[in-house]
Amino acid sequence: MFLVGIDVGKLSHMFCIMDSSNGEILVSPVSFKNNKQGFDFLMGNIKLYPKDKLLIGMEDTGHYHFNLLKFLLDSGYTVALINPITTDLTRKMQLNPTKDDNLDTMTICDVLASSPRKKGYRISKINNFEFYEQKRLTREHHDLKEQLNVYANKLQKCIDIVFPEYNSLFKSKYGTVYMKVLKAFGCANAIAHADIRNIRKCFETNRNGRTISLTPEKLKEAAKHSIGFPSKAEVIEIRHLIDLIELIKEQINDVDIKIEEFSTQLNSPILTIPGISHFSGTSILAELGDLRNYSKASQIIKFAGVSPYKHQSSQYEAQHTAITKKGSRYLRKTLYQVILPVIRYNPVFNEYYHLKLSQGKGHRCAQGHCVRKLLRIIYHLVITNQPFDSTLLK
């Protein structure tokens, strides 16, 4: 077998070719540009070897490897992706603390040459790209939600200064009237001195949502007795934050529409699990990739980073350990968010959750057991392509 180790960079990459039978370096480390000419240069070197006798390895690092990976897979080559942690550990095991691009290409070849039992890489396939856009969209949804929370927290800080009683006047935050009043006036002092007719305009909505018990007159009266400080700086910030919050909500809506389109086209059986939406289902599948690449459900549990640590030494074995938290944080976030409605709407999961509580498990620990149960069910449904049936779990 001929091994090609590629050290990925932003503007250029490096590669070397090794004969795995004797460890001989057939092509010494050489650089090539991250463009079409560079890719053609690499191709000119590796096409001298049979494709079925060639294994190409590179680190799964950020996004810099993506275009090269797609190019090699489209050309029919077998490509192995290596966790950078594995490369780093291999380098340290060789007592080489220095990170050098030339040596890293050979270190990658060493990882590829490891025994199957200690295999430190995974083979990438063309069908892995089927979920690329879904993964980008679901991660964008997560990132936008995080930004929304940041701006919402900043907005609350400003409200606490200019009108600390404001939230108590509404049953829920961020409704239409709630935001319109803030955007129009900004502080209690402005509301207290505003014409009542202008306040009433903020209460006029075209939506058929729930009516609010608060009236313009009650709002004005509360503003007159507010202890809020009429800070001009806070008022300006409030208006800017509301604009940002409204923009992000529109962006989330655009992303969610596209996610639902992908989910409808895929029509995965995991959508038949009560509590799993188009977004959560797409996010889970996109992060896990093609489940046929896993031989058993325990592998996706480990990949998701929700399996508990095992700590054993001689006579001692820890009874209570945290989850490993390896792999995608987006996947774990989705799993722990979706497990709440799954437990609520599915009697089997609800019963399993309370069973763990009765065994002395804490709330978060019981959720973890349910998450692992959910992943085992998801694996079975996708592999067998059958809908969820709660009666089969009893």
N, C-alpha and C positions, 0 to 999 in steps of 0.2 A: 504494500500500500504506500502511495506517495502522499505526503502531508504538506499542505500549504498553510503556513501561519501568517495571518494578516494583522498588523497592528494599525488600528483605525485612528485617523486624525481628522481635523476639520478641513484643512486645505489639501492635505496629502496623506497617503497611507504608505506602509512598508510591508513587504512580504518576503518570505524565503520558502524554499521547497526542500523537504527532507525525505529521505528514504527510511521508512519505519523499520525495515528489516535489519538495518545495521547502524542507523542513526547518522548516516552520512548526509552532509548538507550539499544538495545538488545545485541549488541556486542560493548564493549568499544574500543576506538582507539587502534589498534595494528599494528605493522610494519610487512612488508613482503618484501623479496628480489625481485629485478628486474631480475628474472631468472625463469626457468621452475619450480623449487621447490617452489619458492615464489608464482607463479601463481597457482600452485596446492593447496597451502595452502589457498589462497583466495577462490578458487573454492570449497574447502571442507567446508568453512563457508557459502557461499551463496547458495549452492545447497540444503540447508535445507529449503529454501523458494521457493514457486512456481514462475516460470519464469514470468508468466503473472501478478504477484503481486509484481514484483521487478523492481525498477528503480535505475540504477547505475549512479552516477554522478562523473565527474572529470574535472579539469581545462584543457582548451585547451591551454597548455603551451609549446611552442617550439616543440620539437620532442620527449621529454621523455615519453609522454603518448602514443605514436603511437603503439608500440608493444603490450602493455596491451589492448588498445582499439581494435586492430585487433583480439586479442585472445578472448576477451569477445564477440565481434560481431560474430566471427566464432562459438562460443559456444551457440549462439542463445539468448543472453541477450540484453535487451534494455539499451542503454547507452546515457546519456545526456552530452554534452560538454558545459562547462561554461567559459565565458570570465573571466580571472583573475581579471579584473577591477570590475566585479560584485561581486566576492567573497570579494574583498578588501572593497568595499562600504558596503556590508552586515556586515562585521566585525566592521567597524567604526560605523555603525548604532547601533550596540549592545554595543557601548562605550568600545570596546576592542581594544586599539591601538596596542597591542602586537601580533606579528605574531608567532603562535605556531602550529606545525604540528598536534598535538592532537586535538586542538580546530578547526583547519581548516577543518578537516574531518566532524565535526559537523556543521560547517558553511556551507559547501557544501550541507549537508542534509537539512539545513534551506532553502537554495536557491531552492532545488528540491521540498520542501514542499510549496513554494509560490503559490499563486492563479494563475490560468491559464491566467488571464488578465495581471498579473505582471511577467509572466514566464521569468526567467533570464537565460534560457538555450535553447539549440537546440538539438533535437534528431539526433544522428548519425546513419547512415545506412550502410550496407555492400556495396551498390552500390556507396557510396561516394568514395571508394577506386579505382573505375574505372579510375578516373582522377588523381590519385596520381602521376603516372610516368610522365604524361603530365605536371602536375604542376611543378614537379621537373625539367623537361627539359626546360620549358619556363622560369622559374626563373633562371636557370643556364645561359640561353641565355641573360637575362637582366643583370645578374651579370658580365658576360664576357664582355658585351658591355660597362658597366661602367668601368671595368678595362682597356679596350681598350682606352677609352677616357682619362683616367688618364695618361697612357703611351704616348698617342699621344700628350697630352699637355706638358709633360716633354720633348718629342722629339722636339717640336716647340721651347721650351725654349733654348735647346742646339743649335738648328739651328740659332736662333737669335744672338747667341754669335759667332759661328764659321763661319757663312755665311749668314748674315741677308738679302741679296738680293736673296737668293736661291728660295724662294717661288714664287717670281715675274717672274721667268724664266719659270714656269710651269703653265698650265691652271688649273690644279687640283692637289691636294696633294695625296701622298701615292700611286701613280701609279707604275708600274713595273720599269721603268727607274729611276724615282724619288728615289725609295728605293735602287735600285742597286748602284747608284752613291754614295749615302750617306754611304752605307755599305762598299763600296770599298775604299772610300777616307776619308770620315768623316768631312773634313773641306775645306774651300776655298783655303787655302795655299797648301794643298796636291794636289788639282785639278790643281792649277796654275802651279805646278812644275811636274805634271805627264806627261808621254808619251801619246801623243794624241791617239795612238793605244790602250792603256789600257782604255782610256775613251770611245772609240768607242765600245769596247766590252760590256760596260754597256748599250749601246743603242741597242744592238742586242737582240731581243726578238722573241720567237716562237709563240706569241699570235697574233690573228688577230684583235686586238683592234684598237682604233683610233690612227693614227700617230700623233706625236708631231712635232711642228714647230721648236723646239729647236734642234740645232745641237751640236755635241761634240766641234766644234770650237768656237761656241758662248758661250758655257758653260765655256770653258777654258779662253776665253777672259774676261768674267764677273768675273771669280774667280781672275784673275790678278788684277782687280780694286776693289775688295771687301775690305770692312773695317773690315771684320771679324777677330777675335782673334784666332790664331791656338792653342787652349787649348788642351793639350793631354788628360786631364781628361774628357773634354766634348766629344772628339772623341771616347774614350772608352765607355762612357755612351751611345752615339748615337748607337754604334754597339750593345750593350746589349739591348737597347730599341727596336731596329729593330727586333732582335731575339724574344723578348717577344711579340711584335705586330704580327709578322708572326705566332708564336705559337698560340696565342689567336684567330687569324683569322681561323686557321685550326680547333681549338676546336669549334668555333662557327659554322663552316661548318658541322662538325660531328653532333652537337646537332640539327641543322636545318634539316638535312637529316632524323633523327629519328622523329622529330616533324612532318615533312611532311608525314611520314609513318603512324603515329597515326592519323593525320588529314584525310588522304585518307581512312583509315579504318572506321573512325567515320562517314565521309561523312555528316557532319552537314549542314542543310539548310542555316546557316549564311554565308557559303562560297559563296552563290549566291548574297550576298550584294556587289556591286562594291566598291572596295577599301579595302576589308578584305582579307588578305592573309592566308595561312596555319598557319603561326606562330601566327598572331594576333587573328585569330579565335580560335585556340587551347588554347592560353593563356587566353582569355576571358572565355571560357567554363570551363577550368580547375580551374580557380580561383572562379568562381561562383558555381561550382559543379552541381549536378542534379537540373535543373530548375523546375522539378516537385515538389521539396520540397518547392517552393515558391507559395503562393496562388495568387499573383498579381505582376505586373511589378514594382510597386512602392517599393516592398520589395527588389528587386535586385538593384534598384537605391540607396536605403538606405544602403544596404550591401556594395555597391561599394564606398560609401563615397562621392558621387557626388551630393547629394541632398543639397540644400542651408539651412543654419541655419534659424530657425524661432525665432525671438526675439520680444516678445510682453509683455508689462507690462502696465496694466491699459489702459490709452488713447493712449499710444505710441506703434507703431509697426514699426520696422526697415524695410525700403524699399530695402536696398542694404546690403546683407550679403554674406559672403564667403561660400564655400561648407564645409561640415563637415569634410572631409578627414579621416573618420573612415574606418576601414577595410583594405583590402590589397592594399599596395602602388603599387605593381606590376600590379594589375588590373587597377588602375587609370592611371598609366603610359602608359599601353597599349591602354586604351580608348582614352587618349588625343593624343597619337601618331597616332592612326588609324583614328581618326576623320578628320584629314587633308586630306588624300586621299579620304575618304568617301564624304566629302564636294566637293572636286575637281571633282570626277568622277560621282557623283549622282546629277542630276538636282534638285531633290526634296529637298535634304539636302542643296544644294547650295542656293536655293531660301529661305529656312527656315533660314539659316545663315544670309543672307543679310536682311531678314525681321527683325531679332533681332537687327542688326546693325542700321536699319532705325528707330527702336523704341528707340534709344539712348543707347543701350547696348554696352559695350566695346567688343573688340575682344575675350578676354578670356571668358567673360560672355556668348557671343553668342556661343562659342565653347561648353560651359557647357550645354546650352540648346540642342545643337545638340547631345551631348553625351547622355543625358537623353532620347532624342527621339530615338537614336540608341538602347539603352538598352530596351526600350519598344518594338521596332520592333524585336530585337533578342529574347525576351521572347515569343512573339507571334509566330515567325517562328518555334522555337524549340518545343513549346507546341503543335502546330497544325501540325508540320512536313510538312510545305509547303515552296516552294522557294520564294525568294524575288520578288515582283512585284511592281515597282514604280508607276504604274498606279492606284493602290489601295490606294495610299497615297494622291492622289489629291482630 
